[in-house]
């Protein structure tokens, strides 16, 4: 396993790359690193990021999420879908040519919805502010036509109306259409297309079916189109909040099958219908046990901390990541020592 750090564009900098290496990271993941551009991302863009990371002794292990303006017609099965799919194929080709092995993505209409009190509460350890979810507080109103994925607005979409609801059968048809078109290119160019589970793992949200809200849904995705490139961005935090999940069995199943591209290593206070995203050492999941399972099952990819509570610090992200990375590095070293591995 490789200790890594994921960075959004506002955090991607020489200073933070240097910091990541100082904390013991071996790799980094770049989250939506570029704007929509001309509809796809180019090899030269990826190579520039890769060279920057490598200058600090870091591997650029993956890109997380296509730009939302690259995916709306695909997910919604609208006019322009095939053009967007061709552009995704170009992006995957460019990524492979740049030697970057993972492309994380979220095949979702409304993305992350339903969380509240992200700032301002003092419900975490030591009065820290934690991200919270309560299914009873979910907004079930229709999605405005201009809104897609998170709460972003796509200006080119019609300002009037709402996105039509979509049921289970139709959504899986759309998903298959996408995978059948893009996985051959990903496979040819050595890129793992890594699906993020739906967060929160609520099967229907704002009228939209969400396919990856259970272990069964994740299994179905991997069987939908048989390809070594069809993989998971295994968000342990999201999977650990699914109803009735055995998180340790889930890690073992997908790691043993070689279907995890990279890992979001996050802890939570419990499962649906209500939970908090807490400090890495403060949830119901035994993170040292989880780390041991990844290692024992042969997972060799990158593992990154995910969200962090807001702490009393000038830069809560830097401080939270430092705490999480130190904890992860410690249990990684302990795991390797027990197993007689180097590093």
C-alpha positions in Angstrom: 0.0 0.0 0.0 1.0 3.6 -0.6 0.2 6.4 1.7 -1.3 9.3 -0.3 -3.1 12.6 -0.1 -6.0 13.8 -2.2 -6.1 17.5 -3.1 -8.8 19.8 -4.5 -7.6 22.5 -6.8 -7.6 25.1 -4.0 -5.2 22.9 -2.0 -3.0 21.7 -4.9 0.3 23.7 -4.6 4.0 23.2 -4.4 3.8 23.9 -0.6 1.2 21.2 -0.1 3.0 18.7 -2.3 6.1 19.3 -0.3 4.1 18.9 2.9 2.6 15.6 1.7 6.1 14.2 1.2 7.3 15.5 4.5 4.4 13.6 6.2 5.5 10.3 4.5 3.2 10.3 1.5 4.3 8.3 -1.6 1.5 9.5 -3.9 -1.2 12.0 -4.5 -4.6 12.1 -6.1 -5.8 15.3 -7.9 -9.6 16.1 -7.5 -11.1 17.8 -10.7 -7.8 19.5 -11.4 -8.9 21.4 -14.5 -12.0 23.4 -15.7 -14.3 22.2 -18.5 -11.9 23.4 -21.2 -12.9 22.2 -24.6 -14.9 19.3 -23.3 -12.0 16.9 -22.4 -8.6 16.9 -20.7 -5.4 16.6 -22.6 -2.2 14.7 -22.1 -0.1 17.8 -21.7 -2.3 18.9 -18.7 -1.8 15.6 -17.0 1.9 15.5 -17.7 2.3 19.0 -16.1 0.6 17.8 -12.9 2.6 14.6 -12.9 5.9 16.4 -13.3 5.0 18.8 -10.5 4.2 15.9 -8.1 7.3 14.0 -9.1 9.5 17.0 -8.4 8.6 16.4 -4.7 9.1 12.6 -4.9 5.4 11.8 -5.3 3.6 9.6 -7.8 0.4 11.1 -9.3 -1.6 7.9 -8.7 -4.9 9.2 -10.0 -7.4 11.8 -11.0 -10.6 12.0 -9.1 -13.8 13.0 -11.0 -14.4 14.3 -14.5 -15.6 17.8 -14.6 -19.4 17.9 -14.1 -19.8 19.6 -17.5 -18.2 16.6 -19.1 -20.8 14.2 -17.7 -24.3 15.7 -17.5 -25.6 14.6 -20.9 -24.2 11.1 -20.3 -25.8 10.5 -16.9 -29.1 12.1 -18.0 -29.2 10.3 -21.4 -29.7 13.6 -23.2 -28.9 14.9 -26.6 -25.1 15.3 -26.7 -24.5 12.1 -24.8 -22.4 10.4 -27.5 -20.3 13.5 -28.0 -19.5 13.6 -24.3 -18.7 9.9 -24.3 -16.2 10.4 -27.1 -14.6 13.2 -25.1 -14.4 10.9 -22.0 -12.7 8.4 -24.2 -10.2 11.1 -25.2 -9.6 12.0 -21.6 -8.9 8.4 -20.7 -6.6 8.0 -23.6 -4.7 11.1 -22.5 -4.5 9.9 -18.9 -3.1 6.5 -20.0 -0.5 8.2 -22.3 0.6 10.3 -19.3 1.1 7.1 -17.3 -1.5 7.8 -14.6 -3.3 4.6 -13.6 -6.6 5.6 -11.9 -9.6 7.7 -12.9 -12.1 8.1 -10.1 -15.7 9.1 -11.0 -19.2 9.4 -9.7 -22.0 8.3 -12.0 -24.7 10.3 -10.2 -27.3 13.0 -10.9 -27.4 14.8 -7.6 -24.1 13.7 -6.0 -23.5 14.4 -2.3 -26.8 15.7 -0.8 -28.5 15.7 2.6 -25.6 16.6 4.9 -26.1 19.4 7.3 -24.1 21.4 9.9 -20.8 21.1 8.1 -19.7 24.2 9.9 -20.8 25.8 13.2 -21.6 22.7 15.2 -19.5 21.5 18.1 -20.6 17.9 18.1 -17.2 16.3 17.5 -14.5 15.4 19.9 -13.1 18.4 21.7 -16.0 20.6 20.3 -14.8 20.1 16.7 -17.3 20.6 13.9 -18.3 17.4 12.1 -20.2 16.6 8.9 -23.5 15.0 9.8 -26.2 13.1 8.0 -29.8 12.4 9.1 -32.1 10.7 6.5 -35.1 12.4 8.1 -33.8 15.8 7.0 -33.2 14.9 3.3 -34.6 17.3 0.8 -36.8 15.4 -1.6 -37.6 18.2 -3.9 -37.0 17.9 -7.6 -33.6 18.9 -8.9 -33.5 22.1 -10.9 -32.5 21.7 -14.5 -29.3 23.7 -14.1 -28.1 21.8 -11.1 -26.1 18.7 -11.6 -24.0 16.4 -9.4 -23.2 18.5 -6.4 -24.8 22.0 -6.1 -23.0 23.3 -9.1 -24.9 25.1 -11.8 -24.2 24.5 -15.5 -24.9 27.8 -17.2 -25.5 26.2 -20.7 -28.4 24.2 -19.3 -31.9 25.7 -19.5 -32.7 27.8 -16.5 -36.3 26.6 -16.4 -37.7 23.3 -15.3 -36.4 20.3 -13.4 -34.4 17.1 -14.1 -36.9 14.2 -14.6 -36.8 11.4 -12.0 -35.2 8.2 -13.1 -36.0 4.6 -11.9 -33.7 1.7 -11.3 -34.0 -0.1 -14.7 -33.4 3.1 -16.7 -30.5 4.2 -14.6 -28.7 0.8 -15.0 -29.3 1.0 -18.7 -27.6 4.4 -18.8 -24.7 3.1 -16.7 -24.2 0.1 -19.0 -24.3 2.3 -22.1 -21.5 4.5 -20.6 -19.3 1.6 -19.5 -19.6 -0.4 -22.7 -18.4 2.7 -24.6 -15.5 3.8 -22.4 -14.1 0.7 -20.7 -12.4 -0.6 -23.8 -10.4 2.6 -24.1 -9.5 2.6 -20.4 -8.4 -1.0 -20.6 -6.3 -0.4 -23.8 -4.5 2.5 -22.1 -4.0 0.9 -18.7 -6.4 3.1 -16.7 -8.6 1.8 -14.0 -12.0 3.5 -14.1 -12.9 3.7 -10.4 -16.5 4.2 -9.3 -17.2 6.1 -6.1 -20.2 4.6 -4.1 -23.2 6.9 -3.8 -22.8 9.2 -0.8 -25.0 9.2 1.2 -26.0 5.6 0.4 -29.7 6.3 0.1 -31.2 4.3 -2.8 -33.5 7.1 -4.1 -32.6 10.8 -3.6 -34.7 13.6 -4.9 -36.4 11.2 -7.3 -33.2 9.8 -8.7 -32.2 6.2 -8.4 -28.7 5.7 -7.0 -27.1 2.4 -8.0 -24.1 2.2 -5.6 -25.8 2.3 -2.2 -25.2 -1.3 -1.1 -22.7 -4.1 -1.5 -25.1 -5.7 -3.9 -25.1 -2.6 -6.1 -21.3 -2.5 -6.1 -21.2 -6.2 -7.1 -23.7 -5.5 -9.9 -21.6 -2.7 -11.3 -18.5 -4.9 -11.5 -20.4 -7.6 -13.3 -22.3 -5.2 -15.6 -19.4 -5.0 -18.0 -16.6 -7.5 -17.5 -13.3 -5.6 -17.7 -10.1 -5.4 -15.6 -10.6 -1.6 -16.0 -14.0 -1.7 -14.2 -13.0 -1.0 -10.6 -13.9 0.9 -7.4 -12.8 4.1 -5.8 -13.4 2.3 -2.5 -14.7 5.1 -0.2 -14.5 3.2 3.1 -16.4 6.0 4.8 -19.4 5.7 2.5 -19.4 1.9 2.5 -19.3 1.9 6.3 -22.5 3.9 6.5 -24.5 1.5 4.3 -27.3 -0.4 6.1 -26.4 -3.8 7.4 -22.9 -3.7 6.0 -20.0 -5.7 7.4 -17.2 -3.3 6.5 -14.4 -5.8 7.1 -16.1 -8.4 4.9 -16.6 -5.7 2.2 -12.9 -4.7 2.2 -11.9 -8.4 2.0 -14.2 -9.2 -0.9 -13.3 -6.3 -3.2 -9.6 -6.2 -2.3 -9.2 -10.0 -2.8 -10.9 -9.6 -6.2 -8.4 -6.9 -7.2 -11.3 -4.5 -7.8 -10.1 -1.5 -5.7 -8.3 1.2 -7.6 -7.6 3.4 -4.6 -9.1 3.9 -1.1 -10.7 6.8 0.8 -9.8 5.9 4.4 -12.4 7.6 6.6 -14.3 6.7 9.8 -17.9 7.3 10.8 -20.0 7.1 14.0 -22.4 4.6 12.6 -24.7 3.7 9.7 -27.9 4.9 8.2 -30.3 6.5 9.0 -28.1 8.9 11.0 -24.3 9.2 11.4 -21.4 11.7 11.7 -18.1 11.8 9.9 -15.6 11.8 12.7 -11.9 11.7 13.4 -10.1 8.7 11.9 -9.6 7.2 15.4 -13.0 8.0 16.8 -15.6 6.0 14.9 -17.1 2.6 15.0 -14.7 1.1 12.5 -11.4 -0.5 13.8 -9.1 1.3 11.3 -6.1 -0.8 12.2 -8.1 -3.9 11.5 -9.2 -2.5 8.2 -5.7 -1.6 7.2 -4.6 -5.1 8.0 -7.3 -6.6 5.7 -6.2 -4.4 2.8 -2.6 -5.6 3.2 -3.5 -9.2 3.8 -5.7 -9.3 0.7 -3.0 -8.0 -1.6 -4.1 -4.4 -2.1 -1.1 -2.4 -3.3 -2.7 0.8 -4.4 -2.9 4.3 -2.9 -4.9 4.9 0.3 -5.7 8.5 1.2 -7.5 10.2 4.1 -10.9 11.7 3.2 -12.9 14.3 4.9 -11.7 15.7 8.3 -13.6 17.5 11.1 -13.0 21.2 11.4 -10.5 21.7 14.2 -9.4 24.9 16.1 -6.4 25.7 13.8 -5.5 28.4 11.4 -5.8 26.0 8.5 -8.1 23.1 9.6 -7.5 21.1 6.4 -3.7 21.0 6.8 -4.1 20.2 10.5 -6.7 17.5 9.9 -4.8 15.9 7.1 -1.6 15.9 9.2 -3.4 14.1 12.1 -5.0 11.5 9.7 -1.8 10.9 7.8 0.2 10.4 10.9 -2.3 7.9 12.2 -2.4 6.1 8.9 1.3 5.9 8.6 1.6 4.5 12.1 -0.9 1.7 11.5 0.6 1.0 8.1 4.0 0.6 9.7 2.6 -1.6 12.5 0.9 -3.8 9.9 4.0 -4.2 7.8 6.1 -5.0 10.9 3.6 -7.8 11.9 3.6 -9.2 8.4 7.4 -9.0 8.1 7.3 -6.5 5.2 9.7 -3.7 4.4 8.8 -0.1 4.5 
